[in-house]
Amino acid sequence: DVKVTQSSRYLVKRTGEKVFLECVQDMDHENMFWYRQDPGLGLRLIYFSYDVKMKEKGDIPEGYSVSREKKERFSLILESASTNQTSMYLCASSWGRAGVPEAFFGQGTRLTVV
Amino acid sequence: GQQVMQIPQYQHVQEGEDFTTYCNSSTTLSNIQWYKQRPGGHPVFLIQLVKSGEVKKQKRLTFQFGEAKKNSSLHITATQTTDVGTYFCAGIRDYKLSFGAGTTVTVRA
């Protein structure tokens, strides 16, 4: 079974802190994604990566950055956390660019910024 | 960015009834995927539609892709309590997977 693991289920951080959300997948997937999920807004794409060291902005990249130094790991970084970044963050991965395969999601990290 | 709209946002269904949720895109999609998220869970892939006009069935679920590849629907017959959750469509364009806001389904026994 494909496994996508997010480092924390729940996280509480203070305003202005630098926050790292980590995601690891064990299936050698090329594509990795970060979404945030808010009530009524569905899943909004923050960033995605289709290869090591490659990244592309999604629909709401402001206030976020990402890092993909290894194929299996995709990190989401909040440089200076703000209260409006309180949300559920979901990481996903999928096979490469040939075809458009299904995405496998992690369990999510519920981040609260106080 | 790509806009994928889903309606309705909420669907309250009597057990045993049928319902349909709709997904519309502002642009032509290469294909579309559907996911289900149970309460407290994460989205899980259900199906992918690729061809114009394609129809696929999974037991009581029927998925359809529009002729113009800009809309899709999910029809559930004889709703059961196990159908509770949020159903998302996701459009693919330039390899970006963009989700709609989802339809949250509750079932009255």
Interface residues (C-beta under 8 A of the other chain):
Chain A: N31 F33 Y35 G40 L41 G42 L43 R44 L45 F48 Y50 E56 G58 D59 L90 A92 S94 R97 V100 P101 E102 A103 F104 F105 G106 Q107 G108
Chain B: G1 Q2 Q6 Q9 S30 N31 Q33 Y35 H42 P43 V44 F45 Q48 F88 A90 I92 Y95 K96 L97 S98 F99 G100 A101 G102
